[in-house]
Amino acid sequence: MQFHGIQKPSIPFAVVAAKVVYTRPVFPYPYIDKNNGIGDIRAPENYRAIKPEAYDRMHLDSPNRSVLGPDNQKNYTVKSGQLTLI
């Protein structure tokens, strides 16, 4: 099939993914990763979980508190336009 404009050659194979340069661990909210200050910054084992200082100063009003609080690992769904627990 030919499209209008500049014709590009087709690529019948997947493009090779870029080489992974570094990785980081993922921590549950509200924790974020922080480098230990030693070792290779590209290695995930050189990171630890910390809770940002700003999190303790954050005040959420209801209903946000129930969704964004530290115990938010729940399954939600929308029923009649309202966010509810499953």
Order of alpha helices (4+ residues) and beta strands (2+ residues): beta-beta-alpha-alpha-beta-beta
